[in-house]
Amino acid sequence: MWLQMKYTYAHNASFKAIASGKYDNIRLMAGDSQSEGLNPTTPPLAPWLRVKDAVAGKTPLKVLSAVCYYFAEALTDQHLAAGKAPANHWSGV
């Protein structure tokens, strides 16, 4: 069990920041971890998503782990506060 984003008080503020482009560096591995990969002949499918795409996509951000997302958000904020650009190595995704 995990705490989903939709049950946190800060999710609306995070979604607004995402829409403004502040967290474009964050990528999510999204997929149904409860049932994917149960069939041994089919490999698990967990695509990487831009956080902006996950807000309104097939795997919405609101049902993903709040702890994982807020950790990534905090790391980004720390990099920005230190005057460093957050790593954005997944620009082709």
C-alpha positions in Angstrom: 0.0 0.0 0.0 1.2 3.5 -0.7 -0.1 7.0 -0.1 -1.4 8.3 -3.4 -0.9 11.9 -4.4 -4.7 12.6 -4.5 -4.8 12.1 -0.7 -2.2 14.8 0.1 -2.9 18.5 0.9 -0.1 19.7 -1.4 -1.1 18.0 -4.6 -2.9 20.9 -6.2 0.1 23.2 -5.6 2.4 20.5 -7.1 0.1 20.2 -10.2 0.2 24.0 -10.7 4.0 24.0 -10.5 4.2 21.1 -12.9 1.9 22.9 -15.4 4.2 26.0 -15.2 7.2 23.8 -16.2 9.0 24.0 -12.9 9.5 20.2 -12.6 10.1 19.2 -16.2 13.2 17.3 -15.1 11.2 14.7 -13.1 10.4 11.4 -14.8 8.2 8.7 -13.5 8.2 5.0 -14.1 4.4 4.3 -14.2 2.6 1.0 -14.4 0.4 -1.4 -12.5 2.9 -2.8 -10.1 0.3 -5.1 -8.6 -0.4 -7.1 -11.8 2.3 -6.4 -14.3 4.7 -9.2 -15.0 2.5 -12.0 -13.5 2.5 -13.7 -16.9 6.0 -15.2 -17.3 5.8 -14.9 -21.1 5.1 -11.2 -21.0 7.7 -8.8 -19.6 6.5 -6.1 -17.3 5.6 -2.8 -19.0 6.4 0.3 -17.0 7.1 3.2 -19.3 9.0 6.3 -18.3 6.7 9.4 -18.3 7.4 13.1 -18.0 5.7 14.3 -14.9 3.7 16.8 -17.0 2.3 13.9 -19.1 1.4 11.9 -16.0 -0.8 14.7 -14.6 -3.5 14.0 -17.2 -2.4 10.8 -18.9 -3.4 7.2 -18.9 -1.4 6.7 -15.6 -2.4 9.9 -13.8 0.0 11.3 -11.2 -2.8 11.6 -8.6 -2.7 7.8 -8.0 1.1 7.4 -7.9 3.2 7.4 -4.7 3.3 10.8 -3.0 6.4 9.9 -1.1 8.4 9.2 -4.3 7.1 12.2 -6.1 7.6 14.7 -3.2 11.2 13.3 -2.8 11.9 14.1 -6.5 10.3 17.6 -6.0 12.4 18.3 -2.9 15.6 17.3 -4.7 14.7 19.6 -7.6 14.0 22.5 -5.2 17.3 21.9 -3.5 19.2 22.0 -6.8 17.4 25.2 -7.8 18.1 26.8 -4.4 21.8 26.0 -4.8 21.8 27.7 -8.2 22.2 24.4 -10.1 20.1 23.3 -13.0 18.4 20.0 -12.3 19.6 17.1 -14.3 17.4 16.6 -17.4 19.0 13.6 -19.1 15.7 12.2 -20.3 15.0 14.9 -22.8 14.3 12.4 -25.6 11.5 10.7 -23.6 
